[in-house]
Amino acid sequence: MSQTKSNSRISLEQKIAKARLKLQEAYDTCGCTDSKVLATNIKLDRLLNRYQQKLLENTDPGKK
């Protein structure tokens, strides 16, 4: 894996970790059905989808 792809993946992992913390904080303060919790969860889902796509691109030789 190239250095740029590795840095990009690490940056995305850091964003995911921060989003998880924000989601937990929102859940702890607002409860599970609050709009802030739901919006934070959507952001985390999108980050996880991007991360999964990057993993697939790196492991699927047909996608190059």
N, C-alpha and C positions, 0 to 999 in steps of 0.2 A: 504494500500500500504506500502511495506517495505521502510525503510529509504534509502536503496541503490537505489531502483527504483525511489524514489522521488528525490534523488540527481541527478541521471542520467537524469531524465526528466528536472530538473531545469537547469542542465548544457547544455542540448540540447536547451532549451528555450533561454539561454544566447547566444549560438552560432547562433541561428536563428536571434536574435536581432542584433548582430554584422553584420551578413551577410546582413540583410536588410539595415543597415546603409551604408555598403560598396556598395551595389547595388545603393542606392540613390545617393551617392557621385559619383560613376562612371557614372551614368546617367546624373547627373548635369554637369559633366565635359566633357564627351565624346559624349553624345547624345544616342538615343535609339538603334541604330543599330551597334554600335561599338563592336568589338570582346571582349573587356574587360567587357562590360556590359552583353553581352550574356553569357560569361563564369561565371561571378559572379552570374547571374540568375540561371544557371544550378546548381551551388553549393548550392544556397538557396533552390532550388527545391528538391535536394537530402536530405538536412536537414529536410525540411518539410515532405518529404515522410517517413523518419526515425521516426519523431515525431508522425506522424499519425499512423504508425505501432505500436509504443509503446502504444498509446492510445487504439488501437484495442486489443492489447494483454492484457491490463489491464481490459477491459470491456467485452471481449468475454470469457465466462467460458469454452467454448469448446477448447480454444487454450492453456490451461494449461497443 
